[in-house]
Amino acid sequence: MDNNLLTETSKAAKEVIDRFGIDILSDHKKFCSAFSDFAPRLSKENKAFFVALSEDIGDIFIRENEAVISGTKLADDIVQRASSELSEYLNAEKADLVAFSIASALGWQLRNNISAPSPGSDEVFTGGSSASLIEDLFRRAQNGDNDASFNLGERFFYGRGVKQDYAKAVKWYILSSDRGDCSSQKKLADCYYLGQGTERNVALAAKRYEQAAEQGDYDSQKALIRCFTIGGAGLSPDRTKALYYSQRYGIHIEANTSDGLLKSALSGDSEAQFKLGNMYLRGVGIEQDSEKALYWLKTAASQGNTDAQFNVACCYLSGIGVPQDKTSAVIMFREAADKGDLDALNNLAGCCMRGDGTSKDQSTAAKYYKQAAEQGHAKAQYNYGECLFNGYGVPKDPAAAVKWYQRAAEQDDPDGQYSYGWCLINGVGTAEDPVTGKKMLELAADKHHTAAQKELGYCYTNGTGTYKNFSLAANLFSKAAAGGDKEAAEALITCYKYGGEYLVPNEAKAYRYAEQYNIDYYDI
């Protein structure tokens, strides 16, 4: 961390707190406005404070201040917690900068040496340009930019550049929905309807669908009619209102509802049969029923519906709604693959690789993976890279494998991002590039990729592509351990047992993790 910069930000934060009191930390707009008055040249750092206080990090310091000052709690533990939470939104350097600046401004005494060598370039830190984009989105959204609010909601909903969090996605959708943004209204309605990030409430869903419907969104118009036709949590079916909206929008009342799809399905419409089967399979708009789902999917598949063939094959492979039958699964994957379905071709290759429902044939599997990969299928690109890397069905060729990992990574495939990052860090099949490798691991770790979380943890303990930070490493090892990785659990215990840069040893916590993961504490 740049000590001169830390001194400047700490001084500015102290001036703001001294002027307005500690409660200013709960008002991100007022704090950052005052911060810019005291330190106008620190505009980039101001953005980091804006994000941090927007996400209630300031409240942590307000709540714990008295305990830290009285000595009943360690300042280091609070700073570590705040920095760890901030690392979901900001790069590691800025997360630490904000946490340490606030602690210093409050006069907290830290046991750890908080200084670290300045890396010289933002490029080595978590997030990079993506973190800057998140900061800009936060500020624009709070200042009334609907596009920024919607994009923040999408990022939290899908976990793009931030930790996936449906509840926070709903928060940002609400903000832009209340300002009249149609896309946000529709997405918020979907969240209410499905209970994602909030309690399921069809009445609230209908309210938001109506807002988007009145702006001309066709999907919302259909969904609004469905809400009043079927009803649900908080909303009783209301045929009169369903008819009203049906006439208002010129949409047949039964369109896209289970009743309407049933009529179309019975008349032989394969697409309706496919949709109805999926509704039964997922329990969306109708009671979940695997047997009925399979019936309608098989009916659609028998008419040559490729999507239905793929879904039926998946049901047979996993034994969903039918006794497991891997042979039938392979037959249907092949039928769909012959019609150009790349998902089916990729799954068919997997069956050949494992010998599921067909003879084990790695050469054929590699051939199928390559066919799908060459047509742009991201998971197949990763899988073909695995074949090349390990020599499954083709001669080993790490350099060629790296190229396919990279192509999968560029399509946001987490396995591709992890493998490409690992190769870059270790210089396998390509020149060593720990900085770019770490960035790839971050992308995969953000998607909850367990191996990537563990490997990224080692980057922070070893200083690979970044400076050492055992606090961030422990956080990543904890996530990987929760995902079932025993090695990560051992690394987590080691971090707390011995400590390191930015992490005070905590044997009680280390012992607690050893018990949790059934690991002999004294072997670590």
Secondary structure, 3 states (H helix, E strand, C coil): CCHHHHHHHHHHHHHHHHHHCHHHHHCHHHHHHHHHHHCCCCHHHHHHHHHHHHCCHHHHHHHHHHHHHHCCCCHHHHHHHHHHHHCCCCCHHHHHHHHHHHHHHCCCCCCCCCCCCCCCCHHHCCCHHHHHHHHHHHHHHHCCCHHHHHHHHHHHHHCCCCCCCHHHHHHHHHHHHHCCCHHHHHHHHHHHHHCCCCCCCHHHHHHHHHHHHCCCCHHHHHHHHHHHHHCECCECCCHHHHHHHHHHHCCCCCCCCHHHHHHHHHCCCHHHHHHHHHHHHHCCCCCCCHHHHHHHHHHHHHCCCHHHHHHHHHHHHHCCCCCCCHHHHHHHHHHHHHCCCHHHHHHHHHHHHHCCCCCCCHHHHHHHHHHHHHCCCHHHHHHHHHHHHHCCCCCCCHHHHHHHHHHHHHCCCHHHHHHHHHHHHHCCCCCCCHHHHHHHHHHHHCCCCHHHHHHHHHHHHHCCCCCCCHHHHHHHHHHHHHCCCHHHHHHHHHHHHHCECCECCCHHHHHHHHHHCCCCHHHC
